[in-house]
């Protein structure tokens, strides 16, 4: 917890946080989702059921397969 507080105080991650705050509304289906999960690729999940179904399916390829 102290490390996180230190990182926030020193603003070590501020540029990343600001970037994600700016990108989140555009990523979240133009504000249609109150909360969302992005697992990579083009898929964005707005509901728990969508996320559960996505996690049950194995990915088509793994990192390093290419």
N, C-alpha and C positions, 0 to 999 in steps of 0.2 A: 504494500500500500504506500509506503514511504517513497519507493522508487517512482511510482506513478505520480504522486504529488510533486516530486522533484521535477519530473519530466514536464508536467503541466506548468509549473512555476517558471521553468527556464524556457518554456515555449519551444522545446525541442521538436515537438510534433505539430506545432501550430499550422504550418503550411499544409501538411497532410490532412489535418482535421478540416481546415477551411476548404480544401479541394473537395473532400467528400461531402461537406455540407452544400456545396454548390452543385455537385453532380447528382446528389440523392434525389431531388425533385424530378430531374429529367429521367433518371433511371427508373424511378418508381411509377412508371406508366402515367406520366404527366399528372401526378398527384392523386391518382385513383386509389392507391394503397396507403393505408395509415402507416403500415410497417411492411418491410419487404426483406427478402433474403436473395442475395445474388451469389450463386455458387460458381460463377465463371461461365463463359460462353454467352449465349444470347438469352438464356432463360432467367426470368425473374419470378419469384414466387411470393404471392400476396397473402395466401392463407396457409394454415397449418396442414390442411389436407393436401394441397398442391406440393408442399415441401415433403411430406411423408411419402407421397407417390414418387417423387423425384429421387429420394434417398433409397427407396427400395430397388430402383433400377440401377444396375451397374453402369458405369460410364462406358462409352463406346471405345475409348482409347485412354491410355494412361500416359502420364508424363514420361518422356523417354522412349515412347514407342515410335516416335516419328523419325 
